[in-house]
């Protein structure tokens, strides 16, 4: 008898859609404050951590770890979150948004699948291979040219290395989220991890470019939105979804992020997308659809 899709898929879809708002919101925040990419990244997860902490306190649902295993999970999520923000937003300075996004979002499912297959948690199938092929083709079309014309080889290699660091970090978050620890509460642990990770990223940003800005009402509004939507809401939804879905499914459904980001950039920011880009977005949506329809093929055993 064919089972109905687990409700966790809905949470993963919500995460992918809300992650896609980070570029648009971050653009408005940078325009209002003049902050560098890395400072925006640090504020994103630090404010997100504050909001999640406020939520668990207000609802009296805070549950801090009492064992070393629980605190190790907090530390692991904090390190992975900080490395992702540092790697991705630093890569933007070297290779630009298109290439950085292509490498990070494209490589993450490959890393997750490789780990899952090596550890016996995943049985590769033809459908999974087709899904990956559609995803990579869609990302390539959506991102455009694979390398800027006249780009310096050293800067390009540095940017690619940083993007791969971000990809591996997000893969680690996915793998950790799909393997729960009894003494780790998703919401409370995310709050602690984001505060620690955000502090680390802001420390690096302060040493390299500064984190000060004039707290105008508009700046604070965009900062709050950045911490709430693509950070607090997105990650809590992602971890909730991983309770019933595998890390492979989570990584594939996260392909909705660049689709949402592209639509928002076109509608809100007035950016133009070539016809091939829209074809790429369609292929990504198709890849996500195949993932949700065949979620049993990619779930851990």
C-alpha positions in Angstrom: 0.0 0.0 0.0 1.4 3.4 -1.0 1.9 5.7 2.0 1.0 9.4 2.0 4.0 11.9 2.0 5.2 12.6 5.5 4.2 16.0 6.9 7.9 16.8 7.3 8.0 17.6 3.5 5.8 20.7 4.1 8.3 22.0 6.6 11.2 21.5 4.2 9.3 23.3 1.5 8.7 26.2 3.9 12.4 26.3 4.7 13.4 26.4 1.0 10.9 29.2 0.2 11.9 31.3 3.2 15.6 30.8 2.7 15.1 32.3 -0.8 14.1 35.7 0.8 17.6 36.3 2.3 19.1 37.8 -0.9 16.4 40.4 -1.3 16.1 41.3 2.3 19.9 41.4 2.6 20.1 43.7 -0.4 17.7 46.2 1.2 19.7 46.0 4.5 23.0 46.6 2.8 21.5 49.6 0.9 20.2 51.1 4.1 23.3 50.5 6.3 26.3 50.1 3.9 27.4 46.9 5.7 29.6 44.4 3.9 28.3 40.9 3.0 30.0 39.2 5.9 28.6 41.6 8.5 25.1 41.0 7.1 25.7 37.3 7.4 26.7 37.6 11.0 23.7 39.7 11.9 21.4 37.3 10.1 22.1 34.3 12.3 22.8 36.3 15.5 19.5 38.2 15.3 17.8 34.9 14.3 19.2 33.3 17.4 17.9 36.2 19.6 14.4 35.8 18.1 14.4 32.0 18.6 15.6 32.5 22.2 12.8 35.0 22.8 10.3 32.6 21.4 11.3 29.6 23.7 11.4 31.9 26.7 8.0 33.4 26.0 6.5 30.0 25.4 8.3 28.5 28.4 9.6 25.7 26.1 13.3 26.3 26.6 15.2 23.1 27.2 18.9 23.4 27.4 21.1 20.3 27.1 22.1 18.5 30.3 24.6 16.1 28.8 27.8 16.4 26.9 26.1 14.9 23.8 23.5 17.7 23.8 26.1 20.4 24.1 28.3 18.8 21.4 25.3 19.1 19.1 24.9 22.8 19.9 28.6 23.3 19.2 28.5 21.4 16.0 25.5 23.3 14.6 27.1 26.6 15.8 30.4 25.8 14.0 28.6 24.6 10.8 26.4 27.7 10.7 29.3 30.0 11.2 31.4 28.3 8.6 28.5 28.4 6.1 27.9 32.1 6.6 31.6 32.8 6.4 32.2 30.6 3.3 29.3 31.7 1.2 29.3 35.4 1.9 33.1 35.5 1.5 32.8 33.6 -1.8 30.5 36.4 -3.1 33.4 38.8 -3.0 35.6 36.5 -5.2 33.3 34.9 -7.7 30.0 36.7 -7.5 26.5 35.6 -6.6 25.8 33.3 -9.6 28.9 31.1 -9.3 28.8 31.0 -5.5 25.1 29.9 -5.5 25.7 27.3 -8.2 28.6 25.7 -6.3 27.0 25.8 -2.8 23.4 24.7 -3.7 24.6 22.3 -6.4 27.3 20.6 -4.4 25.4 20.2 -1.1 23.1 17.3 -2.3 26.1 15.6 -3.8 28.0 15.8 -0.5 25.0 14.6 1.5 24.3 11.7 -0.9 27.9 10.6 -0.9 27.9 10.5 3.0 24.6 8.8 3.2 25.5 6.1 0.6 28.9 5.5 2.3 27.3 5.0 5.7 24.5 2.8 4.4 21.7 5.2 5.0 20.8 5.6 1.3 20.1 3.3 -1.6 20.9 5.1 -4.9 18.2 4.8 -7.5 17.7 5.8 -11.1 15.1 8.3 -10.0 17.5 9.9 -7.6 20.1 10.1 -10.4 17.5 11.8 -12.7 16.6 14.2 -9.9 20.3 15.2 -9.4 20.8 15.6 -13.1 17.7 17.9 -13.4 18.9 19.9 -10.3 22.4 20.5 -11.6 21.2 21.4 -15.1 18.7 23.8 -13.6 21.3 25.4 -11.4 23.7 25.8 -14.3 21.0 27.5 -16.4 19.8 29.7 -13.6 23.3 30.8 -12.5 24.4 31.6 -16.1 28.0 31.6 -17.2 30.2 29.4 -15.0 33.0 31.9 -14.7 33.3 35.7 -15.1 35.2 36.9 -18.2 38.8 37.8 -17.5 38.6 36.5 -13.9 41.9 36.1 -12.0 42.6 32.4 -11.6 43.8 32.8 -8.0 40.7 34.8 -6.9 38.5 32.3 -8.7 40.1 29.3 -7.0 39.8 31.1 -3.6 36.1 31.8 -4.2 35.4 28.2 -5.3 37.2 26.9 -2.2 35.1 29.2 0.0 31.9 28.1 -1.7 32.8 24.4 -1.2 33.4 25.2 2.5 29.9 26.6 2.7 28.5 23.6 0.8 30.1 21.1 3.1 28.9 23.1 6.1 25.3 23.1 5.0 25.6 19.4 4.2 26.8 18.9 7.8 23.8 20.8 9.1 21.5 18.6 7.1 23.2 15.4 8.2 23.1 16.5 11.9 19.5 17.5 11.7 18.5 14.1 10.4 20.2 12.3 13.3 18.5 13.6 16.4 20.1 13.6 19.9 17.8 12.9 22.8 19.1 15.7 24.9 19.0 18.3 22.1 15.9 20.4 21.6 15.7 21.9 18.1 14.4 25.3 19.0 16.6 25.9 22.1 19.6 24.4 20.5 19.2 26.5 17.4 19.0 29.6 19.5 22.3 28.8 21.3 24.0 27.7 18.1 23.0 30.8 16.2 24.1 33.1 19.0 27.5 31.4 19.2 27.9 31.2 15.4 26.7 34.7 14.8 29.1 36.1 17.4 32.0 34.3 15.7 31.0 35.7 12.2 30.5 39.2 13.5 33.9 39.0 15.2 35.6 38.3 11.9 33.5 40.9 10.2 34.4 43.5 12.8 38.1 42.8 12.3 38.0 42.9 8.5 35.5 45.6 7.6 33.4 46.8 10.5 29.9 46.0 11.8 28.7 49.4 12.9 25.7 51.1 11.2 23.2 53.8 11.9 20.1 52.2 13.5 17.5 53.9 11.4 13.9 52.5 11.6 14.3 51.1 8.1 17.6 49.5 9.0 16.2 47.9 12.1 13.1 46.7 10.2 15.2 45.0 7.5 17.6 43.5 10.2 14.6 42.1 12.1 13.1 40.7 8.8 16.5 39.1 7.9 16.8 37.4 11.4 13.1 36.3 11.3 12.2 35.0 7.9 15.3 33.3 6.3 16.9 32.5 9.6 14.6 31.8 12.6 11.6 30.6 10.6 13.6 28.8 7.9 16.0 26.8 10.1 13.3 25.8 12.6 11.2 24.6 9.7 14.1 22.7 8.2 15.0 21.0 11.5 11.3 20.1 12.0 11.1 18.6 8.6 14.3 16.5 9.1 12.6 14.8 12.0 10.7 12.6 9.5 12.7 13.1 6.3 16.3 12.2 5.4 19.1 14.7 5.0 19.1 13.9 1.2 15.5 14.9 0.9 16.2 18.1 2.9 19.1 19.0 0.7 17.1 18.4 -2.5 14.1 20.3 -1.4 16.4 23.2 -0.4 16.7 23.7 -4.2 13.6 25.9 -3.8 15.9 28.6 -2.3 17.4 29.8 -5.6 14.0 29.6 -7.4 12.4 31.9 -4.7 15.4 34.2 -4.7 15.3 34.5 -8.5 11.5 35.3 -8.6 11.9 37.9 -5.8 14.9 39.5 -7.5 12.9 39.8 -10.7 9.7 41.0 -9.2 11.0 43.2 -6.3 14.5 44.3 -7.3 13.7 44.6 -11.1 16.5 42.2 -12.2 16.1 40.6 -15.6 16.3 36.9 -16.1 17.2 35.3 -19.5 14.8 32.7 -21.0 17.4 30.0 -20.1 17.2 31.1 -16.5 13.5 30.5 -16.4 14.0 27.1 -17.9 16.6 26.4 -15.2 14.1 27.5 -12.5 11.5 25.1 -14.0 14.0 22.2 -13.9 14.7 22.9 -10.2 11.0 22.9 -9.4 10.7 19.6 -11.3 13.6 18.2 -9.3 11.9 19.2 -6.1 8.6 17.7 -7.3 10.3 14.4 -8.1 11.8 14.4 -4.6 8.5 15.0 -2.9 6.7 12.4 -5.0 9.3 9.7 -4.4 10.5 10.6 -0.9 10.7 7.0 0.1 13.4 6.4 -2.4 15.7 8.9 -0.8 14.9 8.4 2.9 17.5 6.8 5.1 17.2 3.2 5.8 
